[in-house]
Amino acid sequence: MRQLILIRYGEIYLKGLNRPYFMHALVERVKQAVRPFGGKVWLHDARIFVSDMTDMEACMTAVSKVFGVHSLCPAIEMDKADFNAICEKAAEMMQGLTGTFKVDARRSDKRYPMTSPEINMEAGGYILHHTEGLTVDIHKPEHVMNIEIRDHAYLYVKVIEAVGGMPVGTGGKATLLLSGGIDSPVAGYMIGKRGVEISAVHFHSYPYTSERAKEKVITLAKQLSEYCCGIRLYVVPFTEPQLTIHEKCPEEYGTLIMRRFMMRIAAKIAEKEGARALITGESIGQVASQTIEALCCTDAVAGMPVFRPLIGNDKIEIIRIAEKIGTYETSCLPYEDCCTVFTPRHPATHPKLDHVEKAESCLDIEGLVNACVEGAELLEV
Amino acid sequence: MECYLDNSATTQPTESVVRAMGDCMRTGYFNPSALYAPAVQVEKQLAACRELIAARLHADAKRVIFTSGGTEADNLAILSLLSDRRGGRVLFTVGEHPAVRVPCEYLRGHGFDVQEIPYDGAGLVRMDALEALMTPDTRLICVMQVNNETGAVMPIREIAALRDRLCPQALLHVDGVQGFMRLPIDLRALGVDSYALSGHKIHGPKGIGALVYGERVKLTARALGGGQEKNLRSGTENVPGILGLMEAIRSYPAENAMQANKMRLHDRLREIAGESFYVNGPQPDGPLAAPHILNCSLVPVRSETMIYALEADHVYVAAGSACSSHKQKVSTVLTAMQVPRRVAESALRFSLSPFTTAEQIDYAADCIARHFEMLKRYERR
């Protein structure tokens, strides 16, 4: 008899012939998450199992963050031959719980001498007689004692919801523009959840922004990488383009032209990374550079799809996700980022593309962009 | 070259301080309350430190209490008023450090009429306003010896004289954290009732300070226990800290070039920024300016931008006050002095030590000149 973690996956079930590909990716991601705890990971009978880990709780937390995992259960594995022992263990696991319960047996080993309904009745009766404060309700029980009969018997009561989604790496690659605010880490999380491998670009305007601001973004990238299985973070020195825009371009287009530079630089880095799309945390109308007209102007220079998973979200909804994934508190640290330092007083909210193009035509765009890409510092977090 | 010009935030302990503390921990580690001879030696050293502090301040060595620093000393002096059931008025100057301001505001919620004493444009107490605020029921007046942000030396003598005339029973508490050792003070002659000091601002260790108090002061214990420090501050004495403080006092260079170096820096900065140079505080070569602090603005370069630029050259300065780097706001002191916002946003506080050299000042000024040329290109609109 031993303790292990039983992992269930969700959407991969819907896959047809290529299901093994997704399963393999998921097992690899679970292995990666379990590695610090030294556990064994194996796939059997449409379930992933983890055993022999040093720290059960911490290991479960790590696994619950693996995209593709639907839920996980701390389970007991035991010999299926001794049904009495199974009943005893089940009663022991239910001890201390109160309210209603049922037993839910699943028998994938069809040679097992008892059918699932028989197991339900026998084990349920045993639990009822050997615990206090529990009654049976097979329709809407508060607690479910799961007994799965496979190569062994697996018993579990607690089911922990995990993040869901698809295993990282099965959805291609994309590059996230990571600012240090609340939105961009959430945007990265949402695209990462669809199995996309994320790299990130941060624009740093030293000395207008500080070392602390950079450290904050590194912390955010680390928090995000717990889900995304590691992130390659590019920190781009962005002072020169910002100063040049500030000096040479009309003030009302300042932010927009800056966003267009960011897109160009991020797209170049994305190409280097083999990524096929950009991700931003923009949401319609949140600030002047996020009106539909402004987004059209920034998209015009990206040269690849720009994913904006938060486009229809309210701030409060975004904050809720940020809190759930653990980035909110870091995002709220007060260090300025490059976007706020150079904000014009009255930015254009309904810009026309030809006006913007004309306004930036005095700049050496290629030179500035290339210098930024070459000067970028790569951090693997 | 490294140039540390943030000595009002903290100072580097001198070699002899580090040695004194190391020796204490290696060989003089005994509990001063114990009965055997080596413990008696330690107790004698503590008494010697009290003597030394009392001699510097013209106070009674029996009335020196060691604390964890300036904040605790201020709190002990101010919050002891809570046991005075008569209530009454409490005055503190608008630019007091939070260690004074916050406990005073706490008294406001406990039956005291707490009022702020305003500053004039140079950051000095407005005597006319103070006179109007002094009522016969005034219990406590808190005035710092030197303002930590501007270096303004408060007119303690005049304030004490006014107190004697208008509310003679009011206690006068002086926060001497920025003045101790850098300016002489005679508590007895001035009629100061209590005085707080800190070790780490004078090249001593962090975690040690003292409250020196006169006969009129009734202190209430803020930590109960074994009865150390006349039952006012229980807990085994911080012996290494106290011996470090003693060594810092003993070895503090009485003759030093702080004032000359401060003026050297002032003259260079005025030359660099010309019309855009502003001193925030009293005239730096006058008697109302402390020798070690210069607060000035090089408009339009924002404080944090210059600080981040200088850190790359290993030149370290503060914006307004080092205590508020985590809160982004214009300093209350500069606001009280009605410094225009754009000047306040550029304010830098240089704080020198007796060990600062003219070469370091020249180096810092050269770095500032270089950055000022570059950074003034961008002005926030």
Interface residues (C-beta under 8 A of the other chain):
Chain A: Y206 P207 Y208 T209 S210 E211 Q242 L243 H246 E247 E251 P334 E336 V341 F342 P344 R345
Chain B: E304 T305 M306 I307 Y308 A309 E311 A312 H326 K327 Q328 H371 L375 R377 Y378 R380 R381
